[in-house]
């Protein structure tokens, strides 16, 4: 990796676009390789100038504030962090240099844009198992990592789950399996794909960051588009959109779909209460689905199927797979049981930022009597969620934020006899309603179906606040 970066960028000017976790990891590695090179940091936030990383660095320059995107075309290499928008980079640049600072139309040649993800895959793609999808990425990535670790495999978990891959360069040997959770933003500009790719599902999300839902889909499908003949693509055959997008690439890939509905050869499926893996010639019983498991719900059964396909392709024995599934306890903020307080069961599913995830959560948790939903509005369609909730057994629906207002408007279109609908102005206000209205022995579920950016920095902060408020009741 260091040799590749040194050879490719030795005589190039470099700008680091975005200085979050990944930008900081890119800076740290580049500075180790080029101790005297001028590195430019471009970020909306003026506060990045005060980062302790720069305390003794006289060779760093900054472009910050509202116009931080304006001069990108002046550099040879743009190290782009995920989520930083460079829309329509093939379009015409503003004619007037004093054009609006937030204009998204810049003339930026595609070959100037690189990223941690693309460089890492160029070096290590044969060792990478990449996982993407709108929902379930973190759970499935962590489950695969846990199963492989249980089997004694040297494995690392990195990527969108919060661990930039450049942090792990010194830990990778030729035997290391790298489990790489990939967001649409990380996949957007890749030119190399993982040897084993997993595409879980596709729903409307991040529509505020893309020109269209189709643009978001095209970013996701890069996970197989840039694979080479002989690579593996594992995908959800029950998702018609996923199947449609993957099918053109199967001619030169090893395709291993999975399904809850149909038997697949090759692939993973369920037969007589058992997950079966087929390599196309023989069937191998892997795991009884009725065993106790920490991963609740039908959606998590699909995630388990995806993980089983990966593990079997990697040659993991069925005993290790069974043990790995049985001992995997899930992740924070994902159908997380907070506890019983006031004889009410509280569940934190703050990561549910789309309607489909909220629906699956209500299905997975027994006796949901109160649902807390809403937040930052990203123009997602809530009609299906409103229809589902109107027919569900949920009696109390607590809504907040701009997304909550739209959910409430959609609910008004459906009959919801016997339901109580509350709109609150602050997240914290859910607490008194939840404890007063939720029936004894039933569940109160936070599953927002919306992003958290109106009140919180991220879904983790929202989930932690939920836990704090609920648990504070026990100390009264």
WOBEL-V649682 format. One record per residue. N is the residue number from 1. RES is the residue in three letters. PSI is psi in degrees with one decimal (999 if undefined). D_CENTER is the distance of its C-alpha to the mean C-alpha in Angstrom with 1 decimal. Layout:
N_RES_PSI_D_CENTER + N_RES_PSI_D_CENTER
This chain:
1_UNK_-48.0_25.4 + 2_UNK_-41.2_27.8 + 3_UNK_-41.2_30.5 + 4_UNK_-48.2_28.3 + 5_UNK_-42.2_27.3 + 6_UNK_-46.2_31.0 + 7_UNK_-39.0_32.4 + 8_UNK_-31.3_30.2 + 9_UNK_7.5_30.2 + 10_UNK_-46.7_33.4 + 11_UNK_27.3_35.2 + 12_UNK_147.7_32.4 + 13_UNK_137.5_31.6 + 14_UNK_133.0_28.0 + 15_UNK_131.2_25.9 + 16_UNK_111.6_22.7 + 17_UNK_105.2_20.7 + 18_UNK_135.4_18.7 + 19_UNK_47.7_19.3 + 20_UNK_-151.1_16.3 + 21_UNK_-47.5_15.3 + 22_UNK_-40.0_15.0 + 23_UNK_-40.3_18.1 + 24_UNK_-39.3_20.0 + 25_UNK_-37.9_19.3 + 26_UNK_-43.7_20.4 + 27_UNK_-46.6_23.5 + 28_UNK_-43.9_24.4 + 29_UNK_-43.8_24.5 + 30_UNK_-39.4_26.3 + 31_UNK_-33.7_28.8 + 32_UNK_-36.1_29.6 + 33_UNK_-37.8_30.3 + 34_UNK_78.7_32.1 + 35_UNK_-23.3_33.7 + 36_UNK_-0.4_35.9 + 37_UNK_141.9_33.9 + 38_UNK_122.0_33.2 + 39_UNK_133.3_29.4 + 40_UNK_132.2_28.4 + 41_UNK_122.6_25.5 + 42_UNK_121.0_24.5 + 43_UNK_145.7_22.6 + 44_UNK_-32.9_23.1 + 45_UNK_116.3_23.7 + 46_UNK_-24.2_27.3 + 47_UNK_-15.3_26.6 + 48_UNK_-23.5_25.1 + 49_UNK_-26.0_28.7 + 50_UNK_5.0_29.3 + 51_UNK_133.1_26.7 + 52_UNK_-22.4_28.6 + 53_UNK_-25.9_27.5 + 54_UNK_4.3_30.0 + 55_UNK_-39.7_32.9 + 56_UNK_24.3_34.9 + 57_UNK_110.0_33.6 + 58_UNK_3.8_36.2 + 59_UNK_28.3_34.5 + 60_UNK_141.8_31.5 + 61_UNK_161.8_31.7 + 62_UNK_143.7_29.6 + 63_UNK_106.7_28.8 + 64_UNK_170.0_27.4 + 65_UNK_-170.4_27.6 + 66_UNK_-28.5_27.3 + 67_UNK_23.8_28.6 + 68_UNK_-18.9_26.3 + 69_UNK_-11.4_25.3 + 70_UNK_-35.4_28.9 + 71_UNK_19.3_30.2 + 72_UNK_-34.9_27.4 + 73_UNK_-11.4_29.7 + 74_UNK_-6.7_32.2 + 75_UNK_153.5_30.3 + 76_UNK_-35.5_30.2 + 77_UNK_130.7_26.6 + 78_UNK_109.9_23.5 + 79_UNK_98.5_20.8 + 80_UNK_128.2_18.0 + 81_UNK_151.6_15.0 + 82_UNK_139.0_11.7 + 83_UNK_-12.7_12.0 + 84_UNK_120.9_15.8 + 85_UNK_125.4_17.4 + 86_UNK_74.3_20.0 + 87_UNK_145.7_20.8 + 88_UNK_50.0_23.7 + 89_UNK_-6.9_24.6 + 90_UNK_0.7_27.3 + 91_UNK_177.1_29.0 + 92_UNK_139.7_32.1 + 93_UNK_157.3_32.0 + 94_UNK_135.2_33.7 + 95_UNK_-36.1_37.4 + 96_UNK_122.2_38.1 + 97_UNK_-20.7_36.9 + 98_UNK_18.9_37.0 + 99_UNK_164.3_34.6 + 100_UNK_132.5_32.1 + 101_UNK_-23.2_29.8 + 102_UNK_12.4_26.7 + 103_UNK_139.6_27.5 + 104_UNK_3.9_24.7 + 105_UNK_104.3_27.2 + 106_UNK_149.1_27.9 + 107_UNK_95.4_29.5 + 108_UNK_109.9_27.2 + 109_UNK_135.1_27.8 + 110_UNK_-36.7_24.8 + 111_UNK_-13.3_26.2 + 112_UNK_-20.7_26.0 + 113_UNK_125.8_22.2 + 114_UNK_-179.6_20.5 + 115_UNK_165.0_17.5 + 116_UNK_-46.7_16.8 + 117_UNK_-49.6_14.6 + 118_UNK_-43.8_17.5 + 119_UNK_-40.5_20.2 + 120_UNK_-45.2_18.6 + 121_UNK_-34.1_18.2 + 122_UNK_-35.3_21.8 + 123_UNK_-37.2_23.0 + 124_UNK_15.1_21.1 + 125_UNK_-34.0_19.7 + 126_UNK_-16.6_22.1 + 127_UNK_0.1_20.7 + 128_UNK_134.7_17.0 + 129_UNK_108.7_14.9 + 130_UNK_134.9_11.8 + 131_UNK_128.7_9.0 + 132_UNK_175.1_6.9 + 133_UNK_163.6_7.0 + 134_UNK_-42.5_6.4 + 135_UNK_149.2_6.4 + 136_UNK_0.0_7.2 + 137_UNK_-50.8_5.1 + 138_UNK_-43.0_6.2 + 139_UNK_-48.0_9.3 + 140_UNK_-41.7_10.3 + 141_UNK_-45.9_9.9 + 142_UNK_-37.3_11.8 + 143_UNK_-45.8_14.2 + 144_UNK_-44.7_15.1 + 145_UNK_-43.6_15.7 + 146_UNK_-42.6_17.8 + 147_UNK_-46.4_19.8 + 148_UNK_-39.1_20.6 + 149_UNK_-40.2_21.6 + 150_UNK_-33.9_23.7 + 151_UNK_1.1_25.4 + 152_UNK_13.8_26.3 + 153_UNK_139.0_24.2 + 154_UNK_107.6_23.6 + 155_UNK_149.7_19.8 + 156_UNK_147.0_17.2 + 157_UNK_121.5_13.6 + 158_UNK_174.5_12.0 + 159_UNK_-140.2_9.5 + 160_UNK_-16.8_6.3 + 161_UNK_-6.6_7.1 + 162_UNK_0.8_10.0 + 163_UNK_96.5_12.6 + 164_UNK_137.3_13.7 + 165_UNK_-27.4_15.3 + 166_UNK_-19.4_18.6 + 167_UNK_-22.8_19.1 + 168_UNK_5.9_19.8 + 169_UNK_-43.0_22.3 + 170_UNK_-8.7_25.3 + 171_UNK_-3.8_23.9 + 172_UNK_124.7_23.4 + 173_UNK_171.5_26.4 + 174_UNK_-19.9_27.0 + 175_UNK_-9.2_26.2 + 176_UNK_131.3_22.8 + 177_UNK_126.7_19.8 + 178_UNK_113.6_16.7 + 179_UNK_114.6_13.4 + 180_UNK_104.6_10.9 + 181_UNK_127.2_7.1 + 182_UNK_123.9_6.8 + 183_UNK_168.2_5.3 + 184_UNK_-36.1_8.2 + 185_UNK_-37.1_9.9 + 186_UNK_-30.7_10.3 + 187_UNK_-14.4_11.6 + 188_UNK_-39.7_13.8 + 189_UNK_24.6_16.8 + 190_UNK_157.6_16.8 + 191_UNK_-4.4_20.1 + 192_UNK_144.3_19.5 + 193_UNK_163.6_17.1 + 194_UNK_153.9_16.6 + 195_UNK_-40.1_19.5 + 196_UNK_117.7_17.5 + 197_UNK_144.9_14.6 + 198_UNK_125.4_12.7 + 199_UNK_110.0_11.6 + 200_UNK_-46.5_10.8 + 201_UNK_169.1_11.2 + 202_UNK_121.3_11.4 + 203_UNK_169.8_12.1 + 204_UNK_118.5_13.0 + 205_UNK_160.3_10.5 + 206_UNK_27.1_10.8 + 207_UNK_-17.7_14.4 + 208_UNK_-14.5_15.7 + 209_UNK_-1.6_14.4 + 210_UNK_154.7_15.7 + 211_UNK_-27.9_19.3 + 212_UNK_167.0_18.5 + 213_UNK_-35.3_16.3 + 214_UNK_-38.7_17.9 + 215_UNK_-40.1_16.7 + 216_UNK_-43.5_13.1 + 217_UNK_-41.5_14.0 + 218_UNK_-35.9_15.9 + 219_UNK_-43.9_13.2 + 220_UNK_-41.1_11.1 + 221_UNK_-10.4_14.5 + 222_UNK_-20.6_15.2 + 223_UNK_-23.2_13.7 + 224_UNK_-25.5_17.1 + 225_UNK_-39.7_19.2 + 226_UNK_14.2_19.9 + 227_UNK_163.9_20.5 + 228_UNK_160.8_24.2 + 229_UNK_135.7_26.6 + 230_UNK_-10.5_26.3 + 231_UNK_169.3_22.5 + 232_UNK_134.8_20.6 + 233_UNK_120.6_18.2 + 234_UNK_127.9_17.0 + 235_UNK_158.8_16.0 + 236_UNK_104.1_16.3 + 237_UNK_-10.8_19.8 + 238_UNK_-10.3_19.9 + 239_UNK_106.6_17.6 + 240_UNK_-36.6_20.2 + 241_UNK_-44.5_18.2 + 242_UNK_-47.9_16.3 + 243_UNK_-42.3_19.7 + 244_UNK_-42.5_21.4 + 245_UNK_-32.9_19.2 + 246_UNK_-34.6_19.3 + 247_UNK_-45.1_23.0 + 248_UNK_-20.4_24.6 + 249_UNK_-8.2_23.2 + 250_UNK_-17.7_24.3 + 251_UNK_-28.3_27.8 + 252_UNK_13.1_27.0 + 253_UNK_160.9_24.1 + 254_UNK_105.8_24.3 + 255_UNK_125.1_22.5 + 256_UNK_85.0_21.6 + 257_UNK_168.2_20.3 + 258_UNK_155.1_20.0 + 259_UNK_143.3_21.3 + 260_UNK_-12.6_22.4 + 261_UNK_-28.7_25.1 + 262_UNK_152.8_26.8 + 263_UNK_134.4_28.1 + 264_UNK_137.8_26.9 + 265_UNK_104.7_28.8 + 266_UNK_167.9_27.0 + 267_UNK_-173.1_23.9 + 268_UNK_140.8_22.9 + 269_UNK_177.4_24.3 + 270_UNK_132.2_26.1 + 271_UNK_124.4_29.8 + 272_UNK_43.7_32.1 + 273_UNK_15.7_29.4 + 274_UNK_135.8_28.3 + 275_UNK_126.6_25.3 + 276_UNK_136.4_27.0 + 277_UNK_128.9_26.0 + 278_UNK_130.7_28.1 + 279_UNK_7.1_28.6 + 280_UNK_-16.5_30.7 + 281_UNK_-44.0_33.9 + 282_UNK_155.5_33.6 + 283_UNK_137.0_31.6 + 284_UNK_117.5_30.5 + 285_UNK_131.1_29.9 + 286_UNK_-46.7_27.0 + 287_UNK_133.1_26.2 + 288_UNK_122.1_27.8 + 289_UNK_-15.2_25.3 + 290_UNK_3.3_27.6 + 291_UNK_157.4_27.5 + 292_UNK_138.1_26.2 + 293_UNK_151.1_22.4 + 294_UNK_-24.6_20.2 + 295_UNK_103.9_17.4 + 296_UNK_157.8_18.8 + 297_UNK_156.9_18.6 + 298_UNK_-37.9_18.7 + 299_UNK_-36.2_15.0 + 300_UNK_-25.1_14.8 + 301_UNK_-36.9_17.8 + 302_UNK_-42.0_16.0 + 303_UNK_-38.4_13.4 + 304_UNK_-41.4_16.6 + 305_UNK_-43.9_18.2 + 306_UNK_-44.0_15.6 + 307_UNK_-39.0_16.0 + 308_UNK_-44.6_19.8 + 309_UNK_-46.4_19.9 + 310_UNK_-48.8_18.4 + 311_UNK_-42.0_20.7 + 312_UNK_-39.4_23.7 + 313_UNK_-34.0_23.2 + 314_UNK_-2.2_23.2 + 315_UNK_22.0_26.4 + 316_UNK_138.6_25.4 + 317_UNK_152.3_28.2 + 318_UNK_-30.2_27.7 + 319_UNK_-42.1_29.0 + 320_UNK_-37.5_26.2 + 321_UNK_-45.9_23.6 + 322_UNK_-44.1_25.2 + 323_UNK_-39.9_25.5 + 324_UNK_-43.9_21.9 + 325_UNK_-41.9_20.7 + 326_UNK_-31.2_23.4 + 327_UNK_-1.9_22.6 + 328_UNK_122.1_18.8 + 329_UNK_5.6_18.5 + 330_UNK_-174.0_14.9 + 331_UNK_161.5_12.9 + 332_UNK_146.4_13.7 + 333_UNK_13.4_13.0 + 334_UNK_94.8_12.1 + 335_UNK_40.4_15.5 + 336_UNK_125.0_17.1 + 337_UNK_114.7_20.9 + 338_UNK_-37.4_22.3 + 339_UNK_179.6_25.9 + 340_UNK_120.3_29.0 + 341_UNK_128.9_30.7 + 342_UNK_31.5_33.7 + 343_UNK_26.3_33.5 + 344_UNK_138.9_30.2 + 345_UNK_125.1_27.0 + 346_UNK_134.0_24.0 + 347_UNK_135.4_20.3 + 348_UNK_109.0_17.3 + 349_UNK_48.3_14.2 + 350_UNK_-23.8_13.1 + 351_UNK_-12.1_9.4 + 352_UNK_93.4_10.7 + 353_UNK_8.0_10.5 + 354_UNK_158.0_11.8 + 355_UNK_-41.0_15.2 + 356_UNK_-37.7_14.4 + 357_UNK_-38.9_12.4 + 358_UNK_-44.5_15.4 + 359_UNK_-46.1_17.8 + 360_UNK_-35.0_16.6 + 361_UNK_-44.7_16.8 + 362_UNK_-37.9_20.3 + 363_UNK_-35.6_21.3 + 364_UNK_-32.0_20.1 + 365_UNK_127.6_21.9 + 366_UNK_138.6_25.7 + 367_UNK_47.8_27.8 + 368_UNK_116.2_25.5 + 369_UNK_-29.4_28.2 + 370_UNK_130.7_26.3 + 371_UNK_134.9_23.0 + 372_UNK_121.6_21.6 + 373_UNK_163.5_19.5 + 374_UNK_176.0_19.1 + 375_UNK_-138.1_18.2 + 376_UNK_133.4_17.4 + 377_UNK_122.1_18.2 + 378_UNK_26.7_16.2 + 379_UNK_31.6_18.7 + 380_UNK_148.2_16.9 + 381_UNK_119.2_19.5 + 382_UNK_10.5_20.4 + 383_UNK_-46.7_23.3 + 384_UNK_-39.1_22.0 + 385_UNK_-44.5_20.8 + 386_UNK_-41.5_24.2 + 387_UNK_-46.6_26.0 + 388_UNK_-48.2_24.3 + 389_UNK_-35.3_25.0 + 390_UNK_-28.0_28.5 + 391_UNK_-5.9_29.2 + 392_UNK_175.5_27.5 + 393_UNK_3.5_29.3 + 394_UNK_124.8_27.5 + 395_UNK_-35.5_30.4 + 396_UNK_124.9_29.1 + 397_UNK_112.4_26.3 + 398_UNK_121.1_25.7 + 399_UNK_147.7_24.1 + 400_UNK_161.7_23.4 + 401_UNK_177.9_22.4 + 402_UNK_-36.9_22.7 + 403_UNK_-37.1_20.3 + 404_UNK_-37.9_22.5 + 405_UNK_-40.4_25.5 + 406_UNK_-38.4_24.2 + 407_UNK_-41.3_23.3 + 408_UNK_-40.2_26.9 + 409_UNK_-39.8_28.4 + 410_UNK_-37.7_26.9 + 411_UNK_-31.6_28.1 + 412_UNK_-19.1_31.5 + 413_UNK_-12.2_31.7 + 414_UNK_155.0_31.5 + 415_UNK_127.1_33.9 + 416_UNK_58.3_32.6 + 417_UNK_133.2_35.8 + 418_UNK_-0.8_35.9 + 419_UNK_146.4_32.6 + 420_UNK_125.6_32.5 + 421_UNK_126.3_30.2 + 422_UNK_138.5_29.9 + 423_UNK_127.9_28.6 + 424_UNK_151.9_28.1 + 425_UNK_-24.1_28.0 + 426_UNK_145.7_26.2 + 427_UNK_-43.9_23.5 + 428_UNK_-21.7_26.0 + 429_UNK_-8.0_28.4 + 430_UNK_-28.4_26.6 + 431_UNK_-52.1_28.3 + 432_UNK_-39.4_31.9 + 433_UNK_-45.0_31.1 + 434_UNK_-45.3_29.0 + 435_UNK_-30.4_31.7 + 436_UNK_-36.4_34.5 + 437_UNK_-24.4_33.3 + 438_UNK_130.8_31.3 + 439_UNK_146.5_33.7 + 440_UNK_134.3_34.6 + 441_UNK_-7.9_32.8 + 442_UNK_-177.2_30.0 + 443_UNK_145.4_26.4 + 444_UNK_124.3_24.8 + 445_UNK_125.2_21.0 + 446_UNK_110.1_18.6 + 447_UNK_84.4_16.0 + 448_UNK_-24.9_15.9 + 449_UNK_22.9_14.4 + 450_UNK_158.0_14.0 + 451_UNK_170.7_12.6 + 452_UNK_4.2_14.7 + 453_UNK_-10.7_16.0 + 454_UNK_-37.2_19.5 + 455_UNK_-21.4_20.4 + 456_UNK_160.8_17.7 + 457_UNK_-33.1_15.8 + 458_UNK_176.3_12.5 + 459_UNK_-28.6_11.6 + 460_UNK_-44.8_12.8 + 461_UNK_-40.1_16.1 + 462_UNK_-45.4_16.5 + 463_UNK_-39.3_16.1 + 464_UNK_-39.5_18.6 + 465_UNK_-39.2_20.9 + 466_UNK_-47.7_21.0 + 467_UNK_-43.5_21.9 + 468_UNK_-47.2_24.5 + 469_UNK_-41.2_26.2 + 470_UNK_-44.7_26.4 + 471_UNK_-24.7_27.7 + 472_UNK_-22.5_30.2 + 473_UNK_-29.2_32.0 + 474_UNK_-16.1_33.1 + 475_UNK_0.6_35.0 + 476_UNK_999_37.2
